[in-house]
Amino acid sequence: MEILVQGAVPPTGALREQWREASLQTAWLHEDDWYHPAVDAVVEALADGTPTLRACERLGLARASSGCGIGETIDDLMCLLGSASASDVGAALRALCSGWADGQVPPPSVDGCTDPETGLRTADYLVARVAELYGSTGDLPADPGTSHALIVVDVSLDRVSPWERMARSASMGRTLVDAFGPSHPMAPLGGGVFVVLVERDGTVLTTLDEVRLLIEQDSADLGVSTIVRRPPRLWIEHLPSTSRAAVHLLQRLAR
């Protein structure tokens, strides 16, 4: 199914500039590398009312080849679709992700601790952060189980294709950053399971409800509701008394 547009679409040049400005303000990290000829192909198809999916696929390929992560790629295209008041965008996202998967190259990383699909930290990084709570010898006077906990988010579904997994991962990465902030320790554990390290206080249960609603909203906005468990499962895991047991807990949660 092609993209549906409500109302008149601005001329090609105006639409491209609206897209660029919206993306630079909300999604794109570096102004100098936003433009690519594949951008024009998508804009022209949308403005002319011609098939857009092949153009979206080429855009995904171009973004991946330049080292752009899937999350930034999706957010960028959503800026165009928003500028054009488009609906039924799931097929466009699928084409974009398919192209991105074909052109994927290992993204540059300063510390090697960033997951390319979600933009979150890796599971190994989260394990290290949890272990730090127990100190180098595991004998801190304070019990991390009383000061911290893990919020587990499960949006898994059976029979999810590679492109759908990437789209879901990108959506969840954005949602969790919006919910907890970019510096909060959180990571994907695979199979649609994500874990966030939080401090224990009286707002944790309220946070679960807020994140659940945000997942539903973001999934609908990105057209990935059909590949996200509904309602998503969220629960609190208490940290055990030792660092070794905490690592085993994270391994058990991983898929």
TORLO-535739 format. One record per residue: residue in one letter; y, x, z of N, C-alpha, C in turn. Coordinates in steps of 0.2 Angstrom, whole numbers, padded with zeros to 4 digits, always signed. Atoms other than C-alpha are relative to their C-alpha. Last residue first. Layout:
BEGIN
AYXZYXZYXZ
...
//
This chain:
BEGIN
R+0005+0002+0004-0067+0083+0123-0001+0004-0006
A-0001-0002+0007-0058+0090+0138-0006-0003-0004
L-0004+0005+0004-0059+0080+0154+0001+0001-0007
R+0004+0006+0000-0074+0090+0161+0004-0006-0004
Q+0005-0001+0005-0065+0106+0156-0004-0006+0000
L-0003+0001+0006-0050+0100+0166-0005+0001-0006
L-0003+0007+0001-0060+0096+0181+0003+0000-0007
H+0006+0004+0002-0069+0113+0180+0002-0007-0001
V+0001-0002+0007-0052+0122+0180-0006-0004-0002
A-0005+0003+0004-0048+0112+0196-0001+0002-0007
A+0001+0008+0001-0064+0116+0204+0005-0003-0004
R+0006+0000+0005-0061+0135+0201-0002-0007-0001
S-0002-0002+0007-0043+0134+0208-0006-0001-0004
T+0001-0007+0003-0050+0126+0224+0002+0000-0007
S-0002-0004-0005-0046+0110+0235+0000+0008-0003
P+0005-0002-0006-0047+0098+0221+0003+0005+0004
L+0002-0007+0001-0032+0091+0211-0005+0001+0006
H-0002-0004-0006-0032+0072+0211-0002+0007-0001
E+0006-0005-0003-0034+0064+0194+0003+0004+0006
I-0001-0006-0003-0022+0049+0190-0006+0004+0003
W+0002-0001-0007-0025+0037+0177+0002+0006+0003
L-0004-0005-0004-0019+0031+0160-0003+0000+0007
R+0002-0002-0007-0029+0022+0147+0004+0005+0003
P+0002-0007-0001-0020+0016+0131-0002+0000+0008
P-0005-0004-0002-0020-0003+0128-0002+0007+0002
R-0004+0005-0003-0024-0002+0115-0003-0005+0004
R+0003+0005-0004-0032+0014+0109+0005-0005+0003
V-0001-0001-0007-0022+0022+0096-0003-0005+0004
I+0004-0005-0001-0027+0022+0077+0001+0003+0008
T+0007+0001+0001-0021+0005+0073-0005+0006+0001
S+0003+0004-0005-0004+0008+0081-0008-0002-0001
V+0006-0002-0002+0000+0022+0070-0004-0004+0005
G+0005+0003+0004+0015+0015+0061-0007+0002+0001
L+0003-0005+0005+0027+0027+0068-0005-0003-0004
D-0006-0002+0004+0038+0013+0077-0003+0005-0006
A-0002+0005+0005+0022+0004+0082+0005+0003-0004
S+0005+0001+0005+0015+0020+0090+0002-0005-0005
D-0001-0006+0005+0032+0024+0098-0006-0001-0005
Q-0006+0000+0004+0032+0007+0107+0001+0005-0006
E+0001+0006+0004+0014+0006+0113+0006+0000-0005
I+0005-0001+0005+0016+0024+0119-0001-0006-0005
L-0003-0005+0005+0032+0020+0128-0005+0002-0006
L-0004+0004+0004+0024+0005+0137+0003+0004-0006
R+0004+0005+0003+0010+0015+0144+0004-0004-0005
V+0003-0004+0005+0022+0029+0149-0004-0004-0005
E-0006-0002+0005+0033+0017+0159-0003+0004-0006
D-0001+0007+0004+0017+0009+0167+0006+0002-0005
L+0005+0002+0004+0011+0027+0172+0002-0007-0004
T+0000-0004+0006+0028+0032+0178-0006-0002-0005
T-0005+0003+0005+0028+0018+0190+0001+0003-0006
L+0003+0006+0002+0012+0024+0198+0005-0004-0005
V+0006-0001+0004+0019+0041+0200-0003-0006-0004
T-0002+0003+0007+0036+0036+0207-0006+0001-0005
G+0001+0007+0000+0031+0038+0226+0001-0003-0007
D-0005+0003-0003+0028+0057+0224+0000-0008-0001
R+0002+0006-0003+0015+0069+0218+0006-0003+0004
E-0001+0000-0007+0022+0082+0207-0002-0007+0003
V-0006+0003-0003+0016+0081+0189+0000+0001+0008
L-0001-0003-0007+0004+0091+0178+0006-0003+0003
V-0006-0002-0002+0001+0081+0161+0000+0002+0008
V-0001-0001-0007-0015+0079+0152+0007+0002+0002
F-0006-0004-0002-0019+0072+0135+0001+0000+0008
V-0001+0000-0007-0035+0064+0128+0006+0005+0001
G-0004+0006-0002-0036+0058+0109+0002+0000+0008
G+0002+0007+0001-0051+0068+0105+0004-0006+0003
G+0005+0001+0006-0045+0085+0111-0002-0008+0001
L+0007-0003-0002-0038+0091+0128-0005-0002-0006
P+0005+0004+0003-0019+0089+0122-0007+0004+0002
A+0004-0003+0006-0007+0098+0134-0005-0005-0003
M+0005+0005+0003+0006+0095+0147-0003+0003-0006
P+0006-0002+0002+0017+0106+0159-0005-0006-0002
H+0005+0002-0005+0035+0099+0159-0007+0002-0003
S+0002-0006-0004+0048+0109+0150-0006-0002+0004
P+0004-0006+0004+0050+0097+0135-0003+0005+0005
G-0005-0006+0001+0054+0082+0147-0004+0005-0004
F+0000-0005-0006+0042+0069+0155+0005+0006-0001
A+0001+0003-0007+0043+0053+0145+0001+0005+0005
D-0005+0005-0002+0051+0059+0129+0000-0002+0007
V-0006-0003-0001+0040+0074+0128+0006-0004+0002
L+0001-0003-0006+0025+0063+0131+0006+0004+0002
T+0000+0004-0006+0030+0052+0117+0000+0003+0007
R-0007+0002-0001+0034+0066+0105+0001-0005+0006
G-0004-0006-0003+0017+0074+0108+0007-0002+0001
M+0001-0001-0007+0008+0057+0107+0004+0006+0002
S-0003+0006-0004+0016+0053+0090-0001+0001+0007
A-0007-0001+0001+0011+0070+0083+0004-0005+0004
S-0002-0006-0005-0007+0069+0090+0008+0001+0000
R+0001+0003-0007-0009+0051+0082+0003+0006+0005
A-0005+0005-0001-0003+0057+0065+0001-0002+0007
M-0006-0003+0000-0014+0072+0066+0006-0004+0001
R+0000-0004-0006-0029+0062+0071+0006+0004+0000
E-0002+0005-0005-0025+0049+0057+0000+0004+0007
W-0007+0001+0001-0025+0064+0044+0002-0005+0006
P-0004-0006-0002-0042+0070+0051+0008-0001-0001
S+0000-0005+0006-0050+0053+0050+0005+0006+0002
V-0007-0002+0002-0053+0043+0066+0000+0005-0005
R-0001-0001+0007-0070+0036+0068+0007+0000-0002
D+0005-0003+0005-0070+0031+0086+0002+0000-0007
L+0004+0005+0003-0054+0028+0096-0005+0004-0004
S+0005-0001+0004-0045+0039+0109-0003-0006-0003
V-0002+0005+0005-0028+0035+0117-0006+0000-0005
D+0006+0000+0005-0033+0043+0134+0002-0006-0005
V-0002+0005+0005-0018+0049+0145-0006+0000-0005
V+0004+0000+0006-0023+0058+0161+0002-0006-0005
I+0000+0007+0003-0009+0061+0174-0004+0001-0007
L+0000+0000+0008-0014+0076+0184+0000-0007-0002
A+0006+0004+0003-0009+0078+0202+0001+0001-0007
H+0000+0001+0007+0003+0089+0213-0006-0004-0002
S-0007-0001+0003+0009+0092+0231+0000-0002-0008
T-0005+0004-0003-0006+0086+0241+0007+0000-0003
G+0003+0006+0001-0020+0093+0230+0005-0005+0003
P-0002+0003+0007-0010+0109+0228-0002-0008-0001
D+0006+0002+0004-0014+0112+0247+0003-0003-0006
A-0001+0007+0002+0000+0122+0255-0006-0002-0005
P+0000+0005-0006-0006+0138+0264+0001-0007-0002
L-0007+0002-0002-0010+0147+0247+0000-0005+0007
D-0001+0001-0007-0027+0154+0247+0007-0001+0002
G+0002+0006-0001-0033+0154+0229+0001-0002+0007
T+0006-0001-0004-0031+0173+0228-0003-0007+0001
S+0004-0005+0003-0018+0173+0214-0007+0001+0004
G-0002-0007-0002-0010+0157+0220-0005+0005-0003
Y+0004-0002-0005-0017+0140+0220+0001+0007+0002
L-0002+0004-0006-0003+0132+0210-0004+0003+0006
E-0006-0003-0003-0005+0146+0197+0001-0003+0007
A+0002-0005-0004-0022+0139+0192+0005+0004+0004
V+0004+0004-0006-0014+0123+0186-0003+0006+0005
R-0005+0002-0004-0002+0134+0175-0003-0004+0006
A-0004-0006-0003-0016+0144+0168+0005-0003+0005
V+0004-0002-0005-0026+0128+0164+0003+0006+0004
L+0000+0005-0006-0011+0121+0156-0005+0002+0005
Y-0006-0002-0004-0009+0137+0145+0000-0005+0006
D+0001-0007-0004-0028+0136+0140+0007+0001+0004
A+0004+0001-0006-0025+0117+0135-0001+0007+0004
T+0007+0000+0001-0011+0122+0123-0004-0001+0007
R+0003-0006-0002+0007+0118+0126-0008-0001-0001
L+0001-0001-0007+0014+0103+0117-0003+0007+0001
G-0006-0004-0003+0021+0103+0099+0000+0001+0007
T-0003+0004-0005+0007+0090+0095+0007+0003+0002
E+0000+0007+0001-0001+0096+0080+0004-0004+0004
P-0004+0001+0006+0003+0115+0081+0001-0008-0002
D+0004+0003+0005-0002+0117+0099+0004-0003-0006
T-0002+0006+0003+0009+0130+0107-0005-0003-0005
C+0002+0005-0005+0003+0144+0118+0002-0007-0002
G+0006+0002+0002+0004+0158+0105-0003-0005+0005
D+0005-0001-0006+0019+0165+0114-0007-0002-0001
V-0002-0005-0004+0031+0167+0100-0005+0002+0005
S-0001+0002-0007+0023+0156+0088+0001+0006+0004
P-0002-0006-0004+0023+0156+0069+0001-0003+0007
P-0008+0000-0002+0014+0141+0062+0001+0006+0004
P-0001+0000-0007-0004+0144+0055+0007+0001+0001
V+0001-0008-0001-0004+0138+0037+0001+0000+0008
Q-0001-0002-0007-0007+0119+0033-0001+0008+0000
G-0004-0006+0001-0005+0115+0014+0001+0004+0007
D+0002-0004+0005-0020+0103+0013+0004+0006+0000
A+0007-0003-0001-0017+0096+0030-0002+0004-0005
W-0001-0005-0006+0002+0093+0027-0007+0003+0001
G-0003-0006+0003-0003+0084+0011+0001+0005+0004
S+0005-0003+0004-0014+0072+0020+0002+0006-0004
C+0004-0004-0005-0001+0070+0034-0006+0003-0005
L-0004-0006-0002+0012+0064+0021-0005+0005+0004
A-0001-0005+0006+0000+0053+0012+0003+0006+0002
R+0006-0003+0001-0005+0045+0029+0000+0005-0006
L+0002-0005-0005+0013+0043+0034-0007+0003-0001
A-0004-0005+0001+0017+0034+0018-0001+0006+0005
A+0003-0004+0006+0002+0023+0020+0004+0006-0002
G+0006-0003-0002+0008+0018+0038-0003+0004-0006
V-0001-0007+0001+0026+0014+0033-0007+0004+0001
D+0007-0002+0002+0024-0004+0032-0001+0007-0002
S+0005+0003-0004+0043-0006+0033-0007+0002-0003
A+0007+0001+0002+0058+0003+0026-0005-0003+0005
S+0002+0006-0003+0076+0001+0031-0007-0002-0002
A+0001+0005+0005+0081+0015+0019-0002-0007+0003
S-0006+0000+0003+0089+0026+0033-0001-0006-0006
G-0005+0004-0004+0074+0022+0044+0007-0001-0004
L+0002+0006+0001+0062+0028+0030+0005-0005+0005
L-0001+0002+0007+0072+0044+0028-0002-0008+0000
C-0007+0001+0001+0072+0047+0047+0002-0003-0007
M-0002+0006-0003+0054+0043+0048+0007-0001+0000
L+0001+0005+0005+0051+0057+0035+0002-0007+0003
D-0005-0001+0005+0059+0070+0047-0001-0006-0005
D-0006+0002-0002+0049+0064+0062+0005+0000-0005
I+0000+0008-0001+0033+0065+0053+0007-0002+0002
T+0001+0003+0007+0036+0083+0047+0001-0007+0000
E-0007+0000+0003+0043+0088+0065+0000-0003-0007
G-0005+0004-0003+0027+0082+0072+0007+0000-0003
I+0001+0007+0002+0016+0090+0059+0004-0005+0003
G+0005+0004-0004+0023+0107+0062-0001-0007-0002
C-0003+0005-0005+0033+0116+0049-0006-0004+0003
G+0001-0002-0008+0026+0133+0043+0003-0006+0004
S-0006-0004-0003+0034+0133+0025-0001+0001+0008
S+0000-0006+0003+0017+0128+0017+0006+0004+0003
A+0006-0005-0003+0015+0114+0029+0001+0007-0002
R-0002-0001-0007+0032+0106+0024-0005+0005+0004
A-0005-0005-0001+0028+0108+0006+0002+0002+0007
L+0003-0007+0002+0011+0100+0007+0006+0005+0001
G+0004-0002-0005+0019+0085+0017-0003+0007-0001
L-0005-0002-0006+0032+0083+0004-0004+0003+0006
R-0003-0006+0002+0019+0083-0010+0005+0003+0005
E+0005-0005+0000+0010+0069-0001+0002+0007-0001
C+0000-0001-0007+0026+0059+0001-0006+0006+0001
A-0006-0004-0002+0029+0061-0018+0000+0002+0008
R+0001-0007+0002+0011+0055-0021+0006+0005+0002
L+0005-0003-0004+0014+0040-0010-0002+0007-0002
T-0003-0006-0004+0031+0035-0017-0006+0004+0003
P+0005-0002-0005+0026+0023-0032+0003+0007+0004
T+0006-0002+0003+0043+0018-0041-0005+0002+0006
G+0005+0005-0001+0057+0008-0033-0007+0001-0004
D+0002+0003+0007+0070+0019-0041-0005-0006+0001
A-0006+0003+0003+0078+0023-0024-0002-0004-0007
L-0002+0006-0004+0061+0026-0016+0006-0003-0003
A+0005+0005+0001+0054+0037-0030+0002-0007+0004
E+0000+0004+0006+0070+0046-0031-0005-0005-0001
V-0006+0004+0001+0071+0050-0013+0000-0004-0006
V+0001+0006-0004+0053+0056-0012+0006-0005+0000
A+0005+0004+0003+0055+0067-0027-0001-0006+0004
D-0003+0004+0005+0071+0074-0021-0005-0005-0003
V-0004+0005-0003+0063+0080-0004+0003-0005-0006
A+0005+0006-0002+0049+0088-0014+0004-0005+0003
P+0000+0004+0006+0063+0100-0021-0004-0006+0001
H+0005-0002+0005+0065+0107-0004+0000-0005-0005
Y+0000+0002+0007+0080+0105+0008-0006+0004-0003
W+0002+0007+0001+0077+0107+0027-0001-0002-0007
D+0006+0001+0004+0077+0126+0028-0002-0007-0001
D+0001-0004+0006+0095+0130+0032-0006-0001-0004
E-0004+0003+0005+0098+0116+0045-0002+0004-0007
H-0005-0006+0003+0085+0123+0057+0003-0003-0006
L-0002-0005-0004+0076+0111+0070+0005+0005-0003
W+0001-0007+0003+0074+0095+0061+0004+0005+0004
A+0006-0002+0001+0072+0079+0071-0001+0007-0002
T+0005+0002-0005+0087+0070+0079-0007+0003-0001
Q-0002+0002-0007+0103+0076+0072-0005-0002+0005
L-0003-0006-0003+0097+0086+0057+0002-0002+0007
S+0005-0005-0002+0085+0072+0052+0003+0006+0004
A+0004+0003-0005+0099+0059+0052-0006+0005+0003
E-0005+0000-0006+0111+0070+0042-0004-0003+0006
R-0001-0006-0002+0097+0074+0029+0004+0000+0007
W+0007-0003-0003+0091+0057+0027+0002+0006+0003
Q+0001+0004-0006+0109+0050+0025-0006+0003+0003
E-0004-0002-0005+0112+0064+0012+0000-0003+0007
R+0002-0006-0002+0097+0060+0002+0004+0003+0006
L+0006+0000-0004+0101+0042+0002-0002+0006+0003
A-0003+0003-0007+0119+0045-0004-0006+0000+0005
G-0004-0005-0004+0112+0056-0018+0002-0002+0007
T+0004-0006-0001+0099+0044-0024+0003+0005+0004
P+0002-0004+0005+0109+0028-0023-0003+0007+0002
P-0006-0003+0003+0108+0017-0008-0002+0005-0006
V+0001-0007-0001+0092+0006-0007+0007+0003-0002
A-0001-0005+0005+0096-0013-0007+0000+0007+0003
G-0007+0000+0003+0088-0025+0005+0000+0006-0005
Q-0003+0006-0001+0071-0022+0015+0008+0001-0002
V-0007-0001-0002+0061-0009+0008+0003-0006+0000
L-0005+0005+0002+0042-0009+0007+0007+0001+0003
I-0005+0002-0005+0032+0007+0006+0004-0006-0002
E-0006-0004+0000+0017+0007-0005+0005-0002+0005
M-0006+0004+0000+0000+0000+0000+0006+0004+0000
//
